[in-house]
Amino acid sequence: MKRFFVKASIGAAGLVALLVPLHGCTDLGETPPSLITPRNFYSSESEAVAALAGIYAQLRSTAPEGQIYDANENSTDEEVVPIRGSDWNDGGQWIDLHNMTWTPTSQATLNFFNGAWNNPYAGIARANLFLVAVKNTTFSNKEAYVAEVRALRAFYYYILMDFFGGVPIVTDTGLVKHARSTRREVFDFIEKELIAARDSGLPATRDAGNNGRFTKSGADAILANMYVNAGVFTKEAAGAGGISATAYNSCSGVLVSGSVDACQAALAAANRILNSGVYRLADSFPQNFRADNSKSPENIFVVKFIAADGLGLDLAMAILHYNQYAPLTPWNGFAIQAQTYNAFDSTDKRRQVVLIGRQHDVLTGALVNDRAGNALIFTDTIHDIHSATEGEGGRIYKWPVDPAHVQQNSGNDFAWFRLGEIYLIKAEIENELGNVALATALVDSLRARRDTVAAPLATVTRAVILRERLFELLGEGKRRQDLIRFGAYTTRLDDPSLVGGKSAPAADYYVLAPIPQTQIDANPLLCQNPGYGTGTCP
């Protein structure tokens, strides 16, 4: 960690300018070189703002082209990363992830799940340092900053809970190893922190210069998501009385804060956002993703990026062909499967985020060839996960390259939560409550917008809502969680045309990621998730 000194507002550009990843901060008991204490820091609001930026910085590790995003996308039916010649083997980690063959020591775990453990804990360490340091200090708007940091810390714990279930809850800076809390204990802690932050200091809105910072609706969006997933998030493992790997995991009957049914709590949180008067659906679907998407009226909680060296979104590099983003040379990796692309109705405009067919330079529009000089054509099929050609597989190009990009850095923001998902959460709950007509109307509102993206539906069912979440949220890091909730994650199979893909269901226990063995080796108080070998939790 570094000690920052900033004498101005944290505004959007200022916030992103400070979001330089601070490496080597995964130890929750780390004492940084600057020895920040209440005696020598946080004596003014500007110093607190600077420290706050360091906590926001870690959000970048949760966005596209980070290990958390990769695990959420590439372990599902949305994306696959085939080996292309000498590219994308990487020790077999991508195929290990996609085919669900991981173990506590395999390549997918060492990279993706280890990152999904370390990166949130780095954010938690920074948040704990802030909260401990300000405890006995006084400066302007302190209560609001404390609420903001508690919300950020809760979000980092939310990611850990989603992947691993129960994890150590650490709220101080002491150099002490901690055992795992239960998943329910982590759920309750996150819920308590978000409610406290929402009710004690977070503002309802931010001005345009601060639209990357937490608000009341940001807290409610995470709560709504937690509540609709309560049938998963409050269970310790798969099996009888736990998470169902093959059936819908309902929030009904799960009690949350105030002994309220989780489905009703999800509905209340969604309604607070929908009735706030702050957000509305974007006029057009692409407005949520292009380089100026910071202006999207759907943004609730976003990770900020700008077109500057090391501070931009670079997902396009992992998606595009080597020759279609001149003068840069992308890496030609992430692809969509045929069955997922073909699930869209051909008239659904949301399907247009997938690049298929004859390809162009994404900035100039000029036709491009592959490296052998042949016309570059993206097919919808991939024939062999171990040996794909340059043009096999469509590409989810949802965040188009920023025309003002700096090298590979584009200024598109990444929304963890936007209004479109809140519509879908409410629709899912209303459908579960038997209010099918209202649920259908909510989904149709998304399809209509001002620039209609798809025809209205006759009615919705659970299966229709899951499919609609695929159409609306494709590539946004939601698919893994959705498939687990709907009992379709471990059982999903790849397109039969894909040789070497996932051709059989995985064991039920894969609904939770393994605790990386490297983490258990570092902290013997940790126990392993059930199914992953010895040392499992009782």
N, C-alpha and C positions, 0 to 999 in steps of 0.2 A: 504494500500500500504506500501511497504517497500522501504528503500533506499538501493540501491545496489552499490557496488564498485567492479569493475572488471578491471583487468589490462592486459587483453589479447584479442585476436580476438574473435568475437562472434561465430565462426565456428559452424557447425551443432551440434556437441556434446555439445559444450559450450552453444549454444542457447537453446537446449532442457533441459540442466541441470538447466537453469534459469527459465524454463517454469513451475514453481510451481504456482498453482492457488493462487491468492491473494484475499482472501475472504473479503466480506463486502465493496466492491468498486462499488456499483451501483448508488451512488449519484453523479451526474455530477458536483456538486459543492463541492465535498469533499475536505477538506484540510488535507492531510495526516499528521501523527504525526511527520514525519521528517521535515515538513515545507520546502519542496523543493522550492527554489526560484532561480532566476538568480544570486543572490549574493552568494549562498552557494552550487550550483550544476552546472553540465554541464560546468565545467571549462576546461575539457579535453575530447578528443575523447573517451577514455575508459569509462568515466562516462556516456557519452551519449549512448554508446553501452549497458551498463548495464541497463539503463532506457528503451532502445529499447526492450530489452528482456522481460521486464514486459508487454509491449504492445502485443508482440507476444504470451505471455503466455495465453492470453484470447482466442486465436484461439482454444485452446484445448476444450473449451466449445461448439464449433461449430462442433466438430468431432463426430464420432460414440460413442454411449452410453452417449451422451449429449441430452438435451431437444430439441435443434434445429434439430438434426439428427432424433430423435424419431418422432417429428412432421412431418418432411418431408417424412418419410418412412411409419409410422404406420397409417397415415390418408389416405393411398392410397391402391391400389390393390396389391402392392408388399408384404407387411408384415401385420401380425396380431399377437396380443399377447393374446391368449386365457387364461382363468383361468384354472389352472391345480391343482386340489385339493385345498390346502391352499395357493398355490403360484399364484402370478400375479393378485390378485384382486386389491390391492392397492387403495381401495376406489372407484373402478370402473373407474379410470382415463384412462386405456388403451382402454376399450370398448367405453367410451365416446369419445375418440379421434378417434378411428377407425370408429365408426358408425356415426360420424359427428352429435352428439347430444349436442355439447358443447354450453355453454352460457358464458357471461362475468364473472360468478361466479362459474361455474362448475369445477369438478375435473381436467379435461383436461386443462382448461384454467389456473387454479391455479398452475399447475405444468409446462406443456409444453409451453404454450404461455407466461406465466409469465417469464419463463426462456429465451424464445426467445426475450423477451423485455429487461430483466435485463442484460443478459450476453453481448450482443453487446454494450449496454450503458456503461458497465464496461470498455470495450476496448476503447470506445470513450473517457471516462473520463481520462484514462491514456494517450491517444494520445493528448488530449487537454492540459493536464498538461505539457507534453513534449514540445509541440509547443509554448506554452506561455512562458515556462522557457527558451527556447533557443533563443527567439526573439532578445534579446539584448546581446547575448554572442557570442564569437568567438572561434572556435576550428576547427581542421582539418576535411575536408570533410563534413562540416555542411550542405551544400546544399543537398548532397546525403541523409543524415539522415532525413532531413526535408521532402524530397520527399517520402522516405520510410514510414514515419509516416503518411503523408497525404494519401498515398495509403491504409495503414492499416485502418485508420479511415473511409475511403470511403467504404472499404469492410464491416466493421461493420454496416454502414448505409445501404448498399446494402441488408444485411440480414433483417434489420428492414423494409425497403421498401417492400421487397418481402412478408413478413408476414402481415404487418399491413397497408401498403399504406403510407399515410402521417404521419409523426412523427415529434416531435420537432427537429429542427436543432440547435445544441449547439456547439459552437467553442471556448468557453472560460471556465474559471474555477469559474465564479461567482456563488454565492448562490442565483440564481434567477430561478423561475419556468418559463417554456416556453410553449406557445401554440403550437398546431400541425401546421406544414407547410403542404401544399398540397402534394400529391404524386408526381405531376409533378415538384414541387419545389425541392423535395428531389432527384428525378431523375436527374434534372439539376445540383444540387450541387455535387452529386456523380460523374457525368460525368465530370464536370469541374475539380474536384480534381484529378481524375484519369488521365486526359489528361495532367494536369500541372505536376503531379508527373512523368508521363512517359517521358515528353519532357524536364524536368528541372533537373533531377538528378538520376533517376533509371538507373542502368546499363543494358546492353543487356543480360549479363550472370553473373553468380556467379561461383566462384571456387567450387570444390567438397566439401569443408569444410563449405560452406555457402549456400547449395542448398535448405534451407528452407526459404530463404529471397526473398523479392519482386524483380522482374525484370520488364523491359518494357513489356515483353510478359505476365506477371502476370496481369498488368493493362489492357492490350489489351484483355485478356481472359475474365475479368469481363465486359469490355465494349462490347465485342461481345455478351456475354450472355444478357446484358441489352438491347442491340439493337434488338436482335431477339425476346425478350420479350416486346418490346416497346408498342405493342398493348395492353398489360396488365399493364405494369409498369407506363404508363403515364395516366392511367384512375383511377378515384377516387372510383368507385364502380361498381357493376354489374347493368345491365339494359340498356335501350335505350341510345345510345351514349356512353356507358361505356364498361365494360368488358362483353363479351358474355360468359355465363356459358355453352352454348350448341353448340357453333361453334368456328372454328379456329379464333384466335385473331392475325391477320396479323400485321407485322411491316410496311407494305407498307403504305405510305401516312402519317406516323408519322415523323415529322421533328425533328432533333436533332441538336447538335452543328454545326454551320456553315450553317444552313438550309438545311442539307443533309437528304435525306430519310433514315429512320432507317435501312431498309433492306440493302441499299448500305453501310451504316456505319458498319453494322455487317459483311458484306462481306469484307470490307477493313480491319477491325480489325483481322478477321480470316486469311486473306491473309498475313498480316504483320507477324503473328506467323508462318504460313506455309512456308513463304519465308525467314524466318530469318536465316535458316541454323543451328539453335540451337537444334531443336527437331526432332525426328523421331519416328515412331511407334516401340514399343518393338517387339523383334523377336517372343516372345510368349506372349499370353494374360496373363498368371499367373505372368509374371515378374512384372506387375504393382502392385501386391498386396502382394507378399510374404515378408518375414522378411527383405530381402535385397533390397526392392523396392525403396530405396533411390537412387539406381543406374539406375532406369528406365529412358530411354531417352524420355519418354512421360511426365514426371512431369513438370508442369508449375507453379502451386501454391499449396503447400502442407502444411499440419500440421505435424510437426515433432514429432516423438515418439522414445524412446529408451527403451531397456529392463532394466529398473531400477525401484526401488520402487517408485510408484506414478507417473511415467513419461512414462508409456507404454500404448499402445492400449489394451483395455480389452473387446472389443466387443464380443469375443468368449465366455465370461462368460454368456452373455445374450442369446446366441444362442444354445450352446451345451447342451446335456443331462448331468444330474448329474454325470454319470459314465464314460464319455468318454474323460476326460482330467485329468487323475490321475497325482499327488495325490490331485489336486484341485477338488472342487465340484461346477461345473457351475450351472446356475440357470434355464436352460431348458425353455426359454421364446419365443423369436422371431421366427416366422414361416412364410413360404411362402404359399400362397394360391394355390390350385390345378389349377385354371384357369390360373394363371400367369406362373406356372411351365410348364404347358402343352401348353402354347403359343409358347414355343421354339420348333424348329424342333429337332427331336430326335438325329440328327447327329451334331447339333451345339455344339461345344466344350465348349462354354461359359455356357452352361447348367450344366456343370460339377461342377460349384461352388455351386450347390445345393446338400445337402446331402439327399439322398432318399434310402430306403431299409435297408438291414442289416448293422448295425453300428459297427464301430471299435473305439478303442482309437486313437485319432488324432495324437498322438506322437509315440506310440509303434506299432500301427497297429493291436493290439490284439482285437479279437471279444469281445464285451461287452454286458451285459444284463441290463434290466431295474431293478428298485429297488425291484421288486417282484421276480427276478431271471429268468424271461423269456427273450428270445432273444430280443435285442433292435432293433426294425424295425421302421424306419420313413416312415409313409404313406404319400401319396400326399394329402389326404383329412383330414379335421377337421370337426367333426360332430356337435359340439356344442361349441360356443364361450365361454359359461359360465361353461363348464365342459368337458375339453379335457383330453385325456389320455396322458401318458408320451411320447408316440411315435407318436402322431398325428401331422402331418405337417412337410414338408421338411424344411431344414434350409439353409439360404444363408450364406455359409461359404467361403466368398470371400477373406478375409484376414486370411490365415492360421496361427495357433499358431507358434510363434517364438520358435525354438528348444532351444534357449538360454534365454527363458523367465525367468523373476524373479517374482515369484508368478504369478499373473494374468497379468503382464505387458509384452507385446510383443513390438518388435522394428519396426513393420510395420508402415510406414508413411500413412497418409490419404490424397489423392489428391483431393482438391476442384476442380481443373481444370487440366485436362491432355489432351494430343494431340488428343486422340480418340474423345473427345467431340467437339473439334474444327473442325475435319472432319465432324461431324454430323451437327454442326451449319452451316458450309458452304454448305453442301448438302441440308439442309432444305431451305436455301435462294436461292440456284441455282434452286431448284425445283419450288419455288414460282415464280422465274423469267422466268420459262419455259425452263430452261436448264436441261431437264430431263436426258439426256445421261450423262452429267457431274456429276449430283447429284448421279446417279446410280454408276458411276465409283468411286466416293468418298466412298460410302458405301461399295462397293466391295473391296476397298483397305483395309478397316478395317477388312473385313471378310477374306482376304487373309493373310496378314502379311507374315512372313517367315514360321511360323507354322500355316497353314490354320486352321481357326476356323469354317468356314461355307462356303457352296457353294455360288457362285455368284448369284446375282439376275437378273431377266429378265429386270425389270424396277422398279422405285420407285414411290410412291405416298405419299401424306401426311400421310395416315394411315400406310404405310410401314415404313416411317421415324420414326413415333412415336413408332412403334413396335421395330424398330432397336435400338432406344434409350433405350427401355426397356432391350433388349438383351445385349447391350454393357455396360450400366450404372446401371444394376441391383444392388440395395443395396447401391448406391453411393450418395444417398440423393437428387436425381434430379427428382424423379417421381412426386411429388406434383406439382412442378413448371411446368413440362411438361404437365401434365393433365390439369392444368388451362389454359395454352396457347392453347392447342388443344380443349378446350371446353368439357372436359371429366372428370373433377374432381368431381363436385357435383353430376353428374349423374351416376358415377360408382357404380356398384352393386357387392356384394360378390357372390362367387360361391353358387349356389342354395343349395348345400349340407351342407352349413354352417348354422346351426340353431342359431338364435340370432345375425346374422351378419347384414350388411347394405343391406336391401332388398328394399329400395325405394330411389329415388333421394332426396338430401338435397336441401334446399332453395338456390337460386342463390347467395345470399349474402355471403355464406360460402367460396367464392373465396378469401375473406379476413378474417383473424383471428380477433376475437374481441380484443379490448383494454382491458386487464384484469381490472376488477373493482378495484382491489387493487391499480393499477396505477392511475386510475381516482380519487380515494379517496385521494391519496397522492398529486395529482396535479389537482386541480379543473379547471385549464385552458384546460385540455384535453377534447375532445369530443369523442363520441363513433362512431364506424363504422356503416353505415346504416344497419338496420335489426336486430340489437342486443338490441333493447329496447329504453328506454328514454335517452336523452342527446346526441342524434346522431349529427354528424357534419352537418351544414347547406348545 
